[in-house]
Amino acid sequence: MRPTRPRDLLAVALVTAVLANLIFRLTYGALPPFPVLAGATLGVLGIAEAISGNILRARIRRRPGTEPVQPLVAARAVLVAKASALAGAIMAGVWAGLLAHVVPRAGEVTAAASDSISGASGSCARSGWSVARCGWSTAAAPRTSPRTTRTGDTGRETRPSRSPPVGSPA
């Protein structure tokens, strides 16, 4: 698994923004008004994931006072981080698509003015979450050599020798 690249998330957000803008242009009149704090729930979720991610990063880096993390737990956490970054990019694109539709109409349509505030709060919360998750998943991905193993009680890293096994022809 490779680290999440910000340019990939940006591409997803831009494509989603264009598609969302087209959908909002076609269906905006039939939609109910957006709650002002619509994006706040996802922002709170992002804060919780960032806190748990920092705790897990300390465990992965084996900082003093932390217990080592099981490899499967680390793999699951990286998977959640990558999925969260993608979800953040998609939602940031949706909010940006909404803003691109309602901001120009905010002066003439009352609902558009209200939805502009909702879109701004949702976009800020979602974009911040996406950036935080992308940075965490990039930093938290274990970067050890595939040939490096931990042995014994010493915790020192050892590398397998390149010499042929004993008893085999050279």
PLY file of the C-alpha trace (Angstrom):
ply
format ascii 1.0
element vertex 170
property float x
property float y
property float z
element edge 169
property int vertex1
property int vertex2
end_header
0.00 0.00 0.00
1.39 3.37 -0.99
1.00 6.65 0.91
-1.94 8.82 -0.10
-0.82 11.60 -2.41
-2.41 15.03 -2.02
-2.69 15.43 -5.79
-4.89 12.31 -5.98
-7.20 13.75 -3.34
-7.26 17.10 -5.12
-8.23 15.39 -8.39
-11.06 13.52 -6.64
-12.27 16.74 -5.00
-12.24 18.65 -8.30
-14.13 15.96 -10.23
-16.66 15.66 -7.40
-17.09 19.45 -7.29
-17.89 19.59 -11.00
-20.37 16.71 -10.77
-21.99 18.10 -7.62
-22.32 21.52 -9.21
-24.11 19.99 -12.20
-26.45 18.06 -9.90
-27.17 21.18 -7.82
-27.93 23.16 -10.99
-30.48 20.56 -12.03
-32.11 19.85 -8.66
-31.50 22.86 -6.38
-35.11 24.06 -6.45
-36.39 20.67 -5.22
-33.90 20.34 -2.34
-34.72 21.31 1.24
-32.57 24.01 2.87
-29.23 22.81 4.20
-28.71 23.02 8.00
-26.08 25.57 9.01
-24.06 23.00 10.95
-24.38 20.22 8.37
-20.62 19.79 8.12
-19.96 20.05 11.85
-20.70 16.38 12.49
-18.04 15.34 10.02
-15.64 17.89 11.48
-16.07 16.38 14.97
-15.51 12.91 13.51
-12.34 14.20 11.85
-11.04 15.59 15.14
-11.66 12.25 16.86
-9.84 10.39 14.10
-6.91 12.81 14.21
-6.54 12.28 17.98
-6.69 8.50 17.68
-4.29 8.67 14.73
-1.71 10.58 16.76
-1.95 8.02 19.55
-1.52 5.17 17.08
1.41 6.92 15.38
3.20 7.13 18.74
2.62 3.40 19.22
3.89 2.58 15.71
7.05 4.63 16.30
7.47 2.84 19.67
7.76 5.98 21.73
8.49 5.44 25.43
5.42 4.73 27.52
3.42 3.21 24.66
2.81 -0.43 23.99
3.69 -1.83 20.54
0.88 -2.04 18.03
-0.09 -5.32 16.41
0.62 -5.39 12.65
-3.01 -6.08 11.77
-4.17 -3.10 13.84
-1.65 -0.87 12.03
-2.83 -2.16 8.64
-6.46 -1.51 9.54
-5.64 1.98 10.78
-3.87 2.86 7.53
-6.86 1.52 5.60
-9.23 3.70 7.65
-6.94 6.70 7.16
-6.87 6.25 3.39
-10.64 5.76 3.23
-11.19 8.82 5.43
-8.94 10.94 3.25
-10.88 9.87 0.16
-14.22 10.49 1.88
-12.96 13.91 2.96
-11.94 14.77 -0.58
-15.34 13.69 -1.92
-17.26 15.69 0.67
-15.02 18.73 0.18
-15.86 18.49 -3.53
-19.59 18.28 -2.80
-19.45 21.34 -0.55
-17.36 23.20 -3.12
-19.90 22.30 -5.81
-22.69 23.64 -3.60
-20.77 26.86 -2.95
-20.06 27.33 -6.65
-23.79 27.16 -7.29
-25.21 29.20 -4.41
-22.66 31.99 -3.84
-23.38 33.79 -7.14
-27.13 33.60 -6.38
-26.90 34.62 -2.70
-27.86 38.24 -3.38
-31.07 37.41 -5.21
-32.27 34.13 -3.65
-32.83 33.95 0.12
-32.32 30.17 0.27
-29.02 30.52 -1.59
-27.75 33.02 1.00
-28.58 30.59 3.82
-27.07 27.66 1.95
-23.90 29.69 1.33
-23.27 29.75 5.08
-23.98 26.01 5.33
-21.69 25.30 2.41
-18.87 27.36 3.86
-19.03 25.66 7.26
-19.26 22.20 5.71
-16.46 22.90 3.26
-14.10 24.15 5.96
-14.77 21.19 8.26
-14.45 18.64 5.49
-11.38 20.12 3.84
-9.56 20.27 7.17
-10.42 16.66 7.87
-9.26 15.56 4.43
-5.92 17.32 4.78
-5.38 15.95 8.29
-6.19 12.39 7.23
-3.96 12.58 4.18
-1.04 13.77 6.27
-1.62 11.15 8.94
-1.95 8.23 6.54
1.24 9.29 4.81
3.17 9.63 8.06
1.71 6.59 9.81
2.38 4.07 7.08
5.15 1.81 8.36
8.33 2.40 6.39
10.49 -0.56 7.17
12.40 -2.57 4.64
10.51 -5.72 3.65
13.67 -7.69 4.48
14.04 -6.21 7.98
12.88 -8.35 10.89
12.88 -7.90 14.65
14.40 -10.69 16.68
14.97 -11.59 20.29
14.47 -9.57 23.41
16.93 -6.91 22.35
14.59 -5.38 19.75
17.54 -4.84 17.41
16.91 -5.03 13.71
18.72 -7.74 11.82
18.93 -8.42 8.11
19.08 -11.88 6.60
22.48 -12.73 5.20
22.94 -12.94 1.47
25.01 -16.09 1.65
23.41 -19.31 0.35
21.82 -21.66 2.88
24.08 -24.22 4.50
24.28 -27.42 2.46
23.16 -25.90 -0.81
25.44 -25.59 -3.84
26.96 -22.14 -4.22
0 1
1 2
2 3
3 4
4 5
5 6
6 7
7 8
8 9
9 10
10 11
11 12
12 13
13 14
14 15
15 16
16 17
17 18
18 19
19 20
20 21
21 22
22 23
23 24
24 25
25 26
26 27
27 28
28 29
29 30
30 31
31 32
32 33
33 34
34 35
35 36
36 37
37 38
38 39
39 40
40 41
41 42
42 43
43 44
44 45
45 46
46 47
47 48
48 49
49 50
50 51
51 52
52 53
53 54
54 55
55 56
56 57
57 58
58 59
59 60
60 61
61 62
62 63
63 64
64 65
65 66
66 67
67 68
68 69
69 70
70 71
71 72
72 73
73 74
74 75
75 76
76 77
77 78
78 79
79 80
80 81
81 82
82 83
83 84
84 85
85 86
86 87
87 88
88 89
89 90
90 91
91 92
92 93
93 94
94 95
95 96
96 97
97 98
98 99
99 100
100 101
101 102
102 103
103 104
104 105
105 106
106 107
107 108
108 109
109 110
110 111
111 112
112 113
113 114
114 115
115 116
116 117
117 118
118 119
119 120
120 121
121 122
122 123
123 124
124 125
125 126
126 127
127 128
128 129
129 130
130 131
131 132
132 133
133 134
134 135
135 136
136 137
137 138
138 139
139 140
140 141
141 142
142 143
143 144
144 145
145 146
146 147
147 148
148 149
149 150
150 151
151 152
152 153
153 154
154 155
155 156
156 157
157 158
158 159
159 160
160 161
161 162
162 163
163 164
164 165
165 166
166 167
167 168
168 169
